[in-house]
Structures are given as structure tokens and as C-alpha cells.
Amino acid sequence: MTYKEAIEQGYRDGDCMYTIGYISRKTDVLKQPVQIAGGRRKGQLYVEIPAWQTTKYHIRQYLVEAK
């Protein structure tokens, strides 16, 4: 599933955080794949998008179901 498909299915943006790693700013954010988190946030959906403030980090945008 892509970020665009997740939004169309009723998900919305939730929490976000910076994560080490670079993602090109030319990346089409809506085509980014949705992934499933592990660890402390196990089972939560997220998508990785570029950060415009820095090139050392990218943003991990978590998704929540709209109520």
C-alpha cells in the first residue's frame, strides 16, 4: 500500500519524528510505501518522507485510522 492509498482508505497523519537517514527531496511522497513499525510502536503504520530542514535525517510519519 502507498501513502496515497492509505489516505484514501481513511488513515490520517498522526505523530511524526526524525530518524537518521537521507531520503531524496525529489521523492514523490504520495508514492512512498506504508510500512509496519516494530519495537516500541509495534504494529503501527508509518511512511518515511524527506525532511526539508536537514539532510542527515528524514521524517517518519505515523498513520492513524480516522474516527
C-alpha positions as CSV (number, residue, x, y, z in Angstrom):
1,M,0.0,0.0,0.0
2,T,1.2,3.5,-0.7
3,Y,0.8,6.7,1.3
4,K,-1.9,7.9,-1.1
5,E,-3.8,4.6,-0.9
6,A,-3.7,4.8,2.9
7,I,-5.2,8.3,2.9
8,E,-7.9,7.2,0.6
9,Q,-8.7,4.3,2.9
10,G,-9.3,6.6,5.8
11,Y,-5.9,6.9,7.5
12,R,-4.7,10.3,8.6
13,D,-1.4,11.7,9.8
14,G,-0.6,11.1,13.5
15,D,2.7,11.5,15.3
16,C,5.9,12.2,13.5
17,M,9.6,12.0,14.4
18,Y,13.0,12.5,12.9
19,T,15.0,9.4,12.0
20,I,18.6,9.2,10.9
21,G,19.0,8.6,7.2
22,Y,18.6,10.6,4.0
23,I,15.6,10.4,1.6
24,S,15.8,12.4,-1.6
25,R,13.7,15.5,-1.7
26,K,12.7,14.6,-5.3
27,T,10.8,11.6,-3.9
28,D,7.1,11.6,-4.6
29,V,5.7,11.4,-1.1
30,L,2.3,10.0,-2.1
31,K,4.1,7.0,-3.7
32,Q,6.1,6.1,-0.6
33,P,5.2,2.6,0.7
34,V,3.5,2.3,4.0
35,Q,5.5,0.1,6.5
36,I,4.7,-1.6,9.8
37,A,6.7,-0.5,12.8
38,G,8.4,-2.9,15.2
39,G,9.8,-2.4,18.7
40,R,8.0,0.0,21.0
41,R,5.5,1.1,18.3
42,K,4.9,-2.5,17.0
43,G,2.0,-2.7,14.6
44,Q,1.7,1.0,13.9
45,L,1.8,2.1,10.2
46,Y,4.2,4.7,9.1
47,V,5.7,6.2,5.9
48,E,9.2,7.8,5.6
49,I,9.3,11.2,3.9
50,P,12.1,13.7,3.3
51,A,12.9,16.4,5.7
52,W,13.5,19.9,4.3
53,Q,15.4,21.2,7.3
54,T,18.3,18.7,7.2
55,T,19.9,16.2,5.0
56,K,21.1,13.9,7.9
57,Y,17.6,13.0,9.0
58,H,14.2,12.1,7.4
59,I,10.7,12.2,8.9
60,R,8.9,9.1,10.0
61,Q,5.2,10.0,9.7
62,Y,2.9,7.6,11.6
63,L,-0.6,7.0,10.4
64,V,-3.8,6.6,12.5
65,E,-7.2,5.5,11.5
66,A,-9.7,8.3,11.2
67,K,-12.7,8.0,13.5
